Amino acid sequence: MAFSFFGGVHPQDSKWYACDQQIQEFPEPDVVVIPMSQHIGAPCLPLVKKGDPVTVGQKIGDNQGLCVPVHASVSGKVKAVEMRPHTNGTTVMSVVIENDHQHTLCPEVQPRNREQVEALTSEELMGIIREAGIVGMGGACFPTHVKLSSGLGKVDTIIVNAGECEPFITADDRLCREMPEKVISGLRVIMKILGLSTAHIGIEDNKPEAVKALQGCLTSGDGITIDVLPAKYPQGAEKQLIFAVTGREVPSGGLPAAVGCAVFNAATCKAIHDAVWEGMPLIRRVVTVSGDIVMEPKNLMVPIGTTFNDLLEAVGHSENPYKVLSGGPMMGVSQYDLSVTTLKGVNAVTILGRKNKYAVDDPHCLRCGKCIDACPMKLAPVLMFRAQQENDIEEMKCTHLMDCIECGCCAYVCPAGIPLVLGFRSGKQILRSEAAKKKG
């Protein structure tokens, strides 16, 4: 049974631009720039230096603690190890590789047969996932092996997130249509690790072809249920998806494991299959490059480290972009430098024209309450924003600003055009800094 979570909105999904475009292999660029920071936690330390030869799938960065390694997506020579622009707006240490276009495979990349995979223990499988550099590929980028290990003995429900509720983005839709067996295979690995015989795949009803493809890979004894959910944004948000599938509500400040759930993105499942069965680390991902001024919207299998400039060239645009986003129009981050590169968590590059510009010279809250009705976390955005503007730390805490998932529903419905999410991100940074001071 599907439950409808509180709030949410129904923006024009604009998926028709790219939903019927099959995944194409993106030609390997002459140069890739691979940031050492692509996940929540400690950034990697470079394991290579300028002039070193590298091969496809070779580990080029790693660190201790909450960290997963990064790998070379092409073979060639290290051109530089230096600070480069990142999609989060900062600069981070990055490894620049000059591609020799030989696609020389790292000797450590070795496929496994069924007998070998079936003999692997949960600990060994999590080790493989960690060494493959797999993180949540829906955008959260939390190390997958940590989520799995922390769920052992606590989780009774696995949910695959194939919701993909953001407008324009169709990467997971195409992945489920074209590679459903790999998504299901990765899910079975997760089920084995967590010792569970049942699982759910949550997917919106605006993806009938993907539903059919996934169903075609299942048998009656699989224990895998496909939950077809009414399309509603933000259905793909972790807490909202858990409620929609199970009716369980994750408490304020809590994690999914608190209600016995673990959620994994469809692309993450496919990456787990690649790592466990094919021995291939996470070095490529499907990226939707779309938008209202894009001439040829595409779903591309892109090497990690490919610049946004290269992707824009591949699709063309009919006018100078008003905005280029890493992600979709609701939660995506606007980019000021298109030399930034595709990361493990980048599922889309959205290119928008000037007709999308909506700005009010001096925005003032109208007290209409629409933001409260729309918030899927049952928060009061108007009060949160006021607290942030006044730099009132105690009030920010009282309004549960840290529970905001930055989905953008409030900003979408705000008739005054107030930049609410921008304010909440700033407020969170203030609260994090305050917490760090107390710890220090």
CORVENDA-V187287 format. One record per backbone hydrogen bond with DSSP energy under -0.5 kcal/mol. CO is the residue of the C=O (numbers start at 0). NH is the residue of the N-H. E is the energy in kcal/mol with one decimal. If there is no record, write none. Layout:
BEGIN
co->(CO CO)
nh->(NH NH)
e->(E E)
END
This chain:
BEGIN
co->(2 8 12 13 14 14 17 19 21 23 23 29 31 31 32 33 35 35 44 48 51 53 54 55 57 59 59 60 61 64 65 69 69 71 74 74 75 76 76 77 79 81 83 85 89 91 92 93 93 94 94 95 95 96 96 97 103 105 107 112 113 114 115 116 120 121 122 123 124 125 126 127 128 129 129 131 133 133 135 135 140 141 142 143 144 145 146 147 147 148 150 150 156 157 158 158 159 159 160 165 166 169 170 171 172 173 174 178 178 179 180 181 182 183 184 185 186 187 188 189 190 190 191 198 199 200 200 201 202 203 206 207 208 209 210 211 213 214 218 222 222 224 224 225 226 226 228 231 232 233 236 237 238 239 240 241 241 241 242 243 247 250 254 255 255 256 259 259 261 263 264 265 266 267 268 269 270 271 272 272 273 273 274 276 278 280 282 284 286 286 287 287 288 289 290 292 297 297 298 299 299 300 301 302 304 305 306 307 308 309 310 311 311 314 315 322 323 324 324 325 326 327 331 332 336 337 339 341 342 344 346 347 348 349 349 350 351 351 352 353 359 368 369 370 373 374 378 379 379 380 381 382 383 384 385 386 387 390 391 392 393 394 395 396 399 400 407 408 409 413 417 418 419 420 421 422 423 424 425 426 427 428 429 430 431 432 433 434 435)
nh->(4 232 167 16 17 18 20 21 298 25 300 98 33 96 34 94 37 43 61 51 77 75 57 105 71 46 47 69 44 66 41 59 60 56 99 100 53 78 97 50 95 93 91 88 85 83 35 81 95 33 96 78 79 31 98 76 55 108 109 116 117 118 119 119 124 125 126 127 128 129 130 131 133 68 132 281 143 144 138 140 39 135 146 147 148 149 150 150 151 151 153 154 261 199 160 263 161 201 265 168 168 173 174 175 176 177 178 181 182 183 184 185 186 187 188 189 190 191 192 193 194 195 194 224 159 202 226 161 228 206 210 211 212 213 214 215 216 217 221 198 224 200 226 227 202 228 204 234 8 236 240 241 242 243 244 245 246 247 246 2 249 253 257 258 260 259 155 156 158 160 268 269 270 271 272 273 274 275 276 277 277 279 278 111 280 282 303 301 288 299 289 348 297 350 293 317 288 299 23 286 301 25 284 305 32 341 310 311 312 313 314 314 315 295 294 351 334 326 349 332 349 331 333 325 339 308 307 304 345 346 287 326 289 324 351 292 321 322 355 356 362 372 373 374 7 377 380 382 383 384 385 386 387 388 389 391 390 392 395 396 397 398 400 399 402 403 411 412 413 416 419 422 423 424 425 426 427 428 429 430 431 432 433 434 435 436 437 438 439)
e->(-0.6 -2.3 -3.0 -0.9 -1.0 -2.5 -2.0 -0.7 -0.6 -0.5 -3.2 -3.0 -0.5 -2.8 -0.7 -2.4 -0.6 -2.9 -1.8 -2.2 -3.0 -2.3 -2.0 -2.7 -2.5 -3.0 -0.6 -1.8 -2.6 -1.7 -1.8 -2.5 -1.3 -2.9 -2.4 -0.6 -2.7 -0.5 -3.2 -3.0 -3.1 -2.5 -2.6 -1.9 -2.6 -2.6 -2.8 -1.8 -0.6 -2.8 -0.6 -2.9 -1.4 -2.1 -0.7 -1.9 -3.1 -2.1 -1.2 -2.3 -2.7 -1.1 -0.5 -1.3 -2.5 -2.4 -1.9 -2.1 -2.4 -2.3 -2.6 -1.5 -1.8 -0.7 -1.7 -2.8 -1.8 -0.5 -0.7 -1.6 -2.4 -1.5 -1.6 -2.3 -2.4 -2.5 -0.8 -0.6 -0.6 -0.7 -2.0 -2.2 -1.8 -2.7 -0.5 -2.4 -1.0 -2.6 -1.8 -0.6 -0.9 -2.5 -2.0 -2.7 -1.7 -3.0 -2.7 -0.8 -1.6 -2.6 -2.0 -2.2 -1.9 -2.2 -1.5 -1.9 -2.5 -2.1 -2.4 -2.5 -0.8 -2.2 -0.5 -2.8 -2.9 -0.6 -2.7 -2.5 -2.9 -1.2 -2.0 -2.3 -2.3 -2.4 -2.5 -1.8 -1.4 -1.4 -1.8 -2.2 -0.5 -2.7 -0.7 -0.8 -2.4 -0.7 -2.5 -2.0 -2.2 -1.9 -2.9 -2.2 -1.9 -2.5 -2.3 -2.8 -0.7 -0.7 -1.6 -2.4 -0.6 -2.5 -2.1 -1.9 -2.2 -1.5 -2.3 -1.9 -2.6 -2.7 -1.9 -1.8 -2.1 -2.1 -2.1 -2.2 -2.1 -2.7 -2.7 -0.9 -0.8 -2.1 -0.5 -3.0 -0.5 -1.2 -3.0 -3.1 -0.6 -2.9 -0.6 -2.7 -2.1 -2.8 -1.1 -2.6 -3.0 -0.5 -2.5 -2.9 -0.9 -2.2 -1.8 -1.5 -2.3 -2.8 -1.5 -2.7 -2.1 -1.4 -0.9 -0.7 -2.5 -1.5 -1.6 -2.8 -2.8 -1.0 -1.9 -1.8 -0.5 -1.9 -0.5 -2.5 -1.3 -2.0 -2.5 -2.1 -1.2 -0.9 -2.4 -2.3 -1.7 -2.9 -0.6 -1.0 -2.6 -1.7 -1.7 -2.0 -0.7 -1.8 -1.8 -1.4 -3.2 -1.5 -0.6 -1.0 -2.1 -2.8 -1.6 -2.2 -2.1 -2.7 -1.8 -2.7 -1.1 -1.1 -2.3 -1.9 -2.4 -2.2 -2.3 -1.5 -1.9 -1.7 -2.2 -1.7 -1.1 -1.2 -2.5 -1.7 -2.2 -2.6 -1.9 -2.5 -2.5 -1.7 -1.8 -2.3 -2.7 -2.3 -2.2 -2.3 -2.3 -2.0 -1.8 -1.9 -2.4)
END
